[in-house]
């Protein structure tokens, strides 16, 4: 059975916090989930979902991993075209396989047919395109010999209590926690300035299991989160850390996953820095047969919706086993980029609109407090006119953002036929919706 660990005295408030100014300006990033599971091509959790034992998983995928078409320059160029300003890649996912040449394990890319560190050229390529680097690191590791097997997740979760106990004999969770700290040290000292460290994830145990047994879940005691977080802050004081260490106060961003918040995300009643992480379809890793891919228009609306609520969007790509972004992913990135080319100033540097400006029906508002410009993103093109309450005395000029064509106020004859609120600005619109995913009106405020 696992050796019990003890929490150490810890106060997150005494440690540095990550610098998020760039993060809340840039708003849009790329998530990359890539590992051995790309060869299975049916979900990054295939080891868990199909209860594949460690030995069998290695036999099928480890030595055969050969991403001969891997060219991170192509990945970075696609991200840059889409308007993404930072990326986060799975240096190690739950399967335990490492993309870099870690000295802590043999279960790594250089020992596969890839025969090289895959992380280093990726980080360089993205940086060369002006994209900041972030690393995802899984707290979970179904491969490590000291990771205590529990009944919640992993390939052995379905075993009997007795069988799991037999497999856990000699496993020491504190040795795994030390392994994590050693690997995180490598990642934060050998790859230049890393801007984001994305841990994933805690699944708190039952009341009976919180004393360090770890067979019914994993939380801060399992990861020795206090030591891990303190190490991160020592190595990279300014780095942005997510909220999945199960450690109160030891995070910079909240990370709602595969859902869209209804409003600005709060914690204990206060608005916080947040980032929605989502996929083009249902899977994070490459899934050959998945057919529920989202349209470009819907993805653009998702990005806009995040920014209109003061948040970021981290949109995922799952490369193939040969190291390519597949055609579906490239199509979405191209389409998003086509929209961003003409509309990115309604995203970068923007946030939620001031509270006294109502949002028109079927629209989202973003606001750039530096330039004092308000952006109206029209999700459903209205007939003839758009009515903007509380703005008649605040707007100096209005234009469509895609082509900088002027929009003029509604004429008197039309205006006399409708009931309008006081101080409502009614803009006359072209009959035909602009040929863009989401039209945007740029308002220059006085």
N, C-alpha and C positions, 0 to 999 in steps of 0.2 A: 504494500500500500504506500501511497505517497507520503513523503515526509512533510510535516506541517510547517508552514511559514508564518511569520509574524509581521504585522504592519509596523512601520517605523514612524516616529513623530514627524509630521509633515504639515506644512502650511503653504499651499500653492500661491497665496498672495505675496509671499516673500520672494518668489522667483520671478524672473522677467516674463513679460507677455510678448507674444508674437506681434510683429509689425504688419498690420492689415491695411494700411493706407493704399498700397499698390493693389491689393486684393479687391477692395471695394471700388476701385477705379476700373480695373480691367474686366471684371464681371463674368468672363466666359473662359472656361477651360476644357481641356480634353482629358478624360479618364481613359486609361489603356489597361485592359485585363488580358494578360498573355502568359501562358504557361503550358505545361504538358497537356492540359485539358483541351487545348486547341486541336489536338490530333483526334480526340474522341469526337469533337465537334457537336456535342450535345449537352452543353451547359458546363460552366466552370465548377459546379458542385457534383460532377458526375461520380467522383470517388465516393462521396457521401450518398448520393441518390441511388446508386446501384450497389452500395455496400461492397466496393471493390477492395480487397485486402491490399496492404502495402506492397507485398511481394508481387502480386499480380499486376498492380498498377505500374510498378517499375518495369516489369517484364514487357508490358504492352507498349509503354510510352517513353521511358527514360532514354534508352540507347537509340531509339528511332527518331528522337527529336532532332530534326535537321532542317532549320529554316533557311534554305539555300537561296530564297528570293528576298530575304530580309534586307531592306535598304532604308534605314531610318531617315535619310534625307527626304525620301518620298513621303513618309509619315509626317515629318515636320512641315513640309511644304503644304500638305493637305490641311493640316491644322492651321497654319498661318493664313491660307486662303479663306478658311472658314471664319477667321477673325478671332481665333482662340489665342489667349495671351499667356496661358500657363498650362502645364500638363502634369498629370500624376499617373505613374505607372506602377503596376504590381511587381515590385522587386521580389516579393515572395507572397504567394497566396496560400490558402488553407492547406493545399496539398503539400506544402513544405519545400517545393522546388524553387531554387534561387536563380535569377537571371544574371547575377554577377559572380565574379570569381571570389567567393567568400572563403576565408581560411578556416571557417568554423565547421564546414561540412563538405562532403563529397557529392552531395545531391544538388548539383549546380550545372549551369549551361556549359562550362568548359569541359565537363566530363561526358557530355552527350556528343552526338555527331556534329553539333554546332561548333565545338572545339574553341570557343572563345567567350569572353565576357560580352554579353549582349546589351548590358546597361550603359557602359561607358560611351559607345558611339551614339546611342540614342540621346543621352543627355547632351552631348556635344552638338548633334544635329539640331535639336530643338533650340538650344541656346543660340546657335548660329542664325536662326530665324527670328531671334528676339523674343523667344518664348521661355518663360521662367520654368524651372525644374522642380517637380515634386515627386516624392516617393511614397507609395503605399507599402505598408509592412503588416502582414497578418500576424496577429497575436496567436491565432490558432495554427496548429501544425500537426496534421494527422500522420506525418511521417516520422517525426522526431522520437527517438527511443525513450525519452524521459517525459514526453507529453502524456499526462494522465488521461486515460480513456474514460469518457463519461457517457451517460445514457441520453444525452441531448442531441449531439450532432457527431458526425464522423462515420467512417465505414464500419465501425464495430458497435455502434449505438444499439443495435438490435440484439446483441448477445445477452445471455442471461447474466445476472449479477455475479454468479460464481465464475463464469468464463471471463468476464471483464476483470474481476479481481485477480484471476490467475495471470492475465496479460499485464496487469498493472504491477505485479510483483517486481520490486526493484526499481520501479520508475520513481524519479525524484523531481518534482515540479520545480524546486528551487534551482536545479541544474539547467532546466529548460529556460527559466527566467534569466539566468546568467548568460546562456547562449543567445537569447534575444538581445541583451545589452551589448554583447560582443559584436553581434551583427549590425545593430544600429550604429555602433561606434564606427564600424567600417563604412557604412553608407554615408555617415555625416562627416567623415574625414578624408575620404578618397575620391569624392565626386564633385568637389568644388562647393559653391554656395547652393545649398538646397533650400528652397523657399517654403515648401510644405512637407510635413510628415503626417501621413494619413494612416493611423492605426485602425485595425479592424479585427474582431470586435469582441465585446464582453457579453456574456449571457449569464446573468447572476444566478447562483445556485439556490436551492431550497433553504429554508431556515435551518434544517438539520445538517446542512452541508457547508455552512459558512465558516467552519473552524479550520479549514485547510485540507479537507478530504478531496475535494475537486472532482468527485465522481458523478455529481449531479449538476454541474455547470461550472463556469469560470468567471471570476470577477477580479477586482483589484488585487486581492490576496494571491491569486494564481499568477498574475503577471508581475507581481511586485511592482505595481504601477508607480508607487512613490519613487523608488530607485530609478525606474526607467525614465520617468518624466524629468526627474532632477538631472539625470545624465544628458538628456536631450537639451535642456536649458543651459547646461554647462558648455556643451559643444557648439550649440547654435542658439544663442539667446533670442534672436529675432525671428526664428522659424515659426511658422503657423502650424499649430497642432490641432487635430480634430477632437471630437468629444466622446471617443469610444473606449477610453481607458478605465471607465467606471471610477473616476477620481474627481470628486467635487472641486470645481474651480480650476482644474488643470486642463483647460482647453481654450482655444481662441475662436473656434467656429462651431456652430451647430450644423448637422449634416442630415437633413431629412432625405430619405432614400426611396426612390420609385414612387413618390407622391408629390403633389404640388400644394404647398401651404396656402391657406385661404387669406392670410395676411402676413405682415412682417412677423417673423419668428421671435418669440419672447422667451425669457427664462426668469422665473421669479418676478414676473411682472415688468421686466425691462427688455426693450428691444436689443437684440444681439446681432452680431455678424453671422450670416448663415449662407449655406450653399446647398442647393438641391443637387443630388447626384442621380442621374437617370440614364437609361439605355435607349438605343434606337428601336429595340424590340424588347423581349422579356429577359434575355440572357445577357450576362456581362461578358463571359468568354464567347469565343466564336461558336455559333450554332448554325450548322449548315442548313437544317430543315425548318428553321423558324420562319413563319410567314406573317407575323403580326407587326411588320415594320411600320413605323410612323412616317407620315408624309413630311416633306420639307416645310410646308406651311404650318403644320401643327408644331413642329420643332421650333420654328421661329417664334410662334406664339408663346411657347413655353419659356424661351429665353426672355422675351419681353415681359411676361408675367412675373418672372423672378425679379427682374430689375425694378418693376413697378412696385414691388413689395420690399425693396431694399436688399435683395439677395443676389446671389451668383448662381450660375448653372455650370455644372461639371458633367459634360456629355460623353458617354462611353463609346469606345470602339474596341471590338475584340478581334485582333489579327488572326489570320489562319495559321495552321501548323507550318506552312512554308514561309511565313513571315510577311504576308501581304494584308493590307486592308482590302476586303472583298468589294465587289462592284456596288453592292447595296450601300455600304458605308461611304464609299467615295462619292456616290450619287448624292447622298444627304449632305455630306460636307461641302460638295460643290454648290448645291442649292442654297445652303445657309450662307456660304461665302458670297454668292451672287446678291443676296439681300443685304448682307453686312457691308458690302462695298459702297452702297449708297445710303445706308442707314445707321452705320456704326456710331455716329455721334449722338444717336438717341439711346445708346447703350453704355459706351465708355464714359466714365465720370458721372454717370447718372444714378439716380436713386428714386425713392417714392416722391410723389408730388406733395406740396404743402397741404396740410389737412383742410384748409379752407377752400380748396379747389375741387369741386365735385367731378367725378369721372362720368363722362357721357355713356349712354347705353352702348353695349358691345364694343367698348374701347378699353385701353389701358393707358395710363399716364406715366411718363418718366420725366424727371426734372434734373437739370444740370445747375446746381447752385452757383457754380463759378461763372458760367456764361449767362445765367438767368434766362435760359431757354426752356420752354415746356414742350414736350413731345406727346402728341396724341396719336396712339397706334389704333388704327381702325380695323377691328376684327370682322365686322360685317358692314359692307359699304352701304351707306344710307342713300335714299333718294333725294337728290337735290341740295340738301343742306345738312350742316352739322351744328348743333346748338351747344354752346359752352357757357354754363352758368358761372356767375361771379367773375367774369373775365372781360366784360365790355370796356371797362375803364383801365385795364391792366395790359392789354396787348397793343403793341406798337405796329406789328407787321406779322403776316401769316403766309406760309408757303408750303407746298408739298415738298418733302425732303428729297424724294427720289430725283427730281429734276429742277428744284429751286424755282418752280413756277408759282407765281403769286396767287393767293386766294383772297377774294374780296368779300366784304360783309354783304349779307342778304339785302336786296333792294327794298325800298319803302313799300311798293305795291304788294310784294309777297309778304313782307313783314306785317303789314296791316291785317292780313288774313289769318294770322295765328295768334295764339295766346302765349306770350313769352314772359318769363320772370324778369324782374328788374335786374339790370346789369348783366343780361345774357348777350353773349356774342354769337351771332348766327352767321356762319360762313357758307357761301355758295360753293358747291362742289361740282366738278365735271360730271357729266352724266355717266361716263364710263370709268370704272375703277382702274387706276393705274396698274400696269402689268407687272406687279411685284407681289410677293407672298403676302405681305401686310403693308398697306399704305401708311405713311406717317406724315402728320402735319407738324411743322416746326413753328412754334409761336415765340416771337421775340417780345419779351415782357419789358415794360417801361422801367 
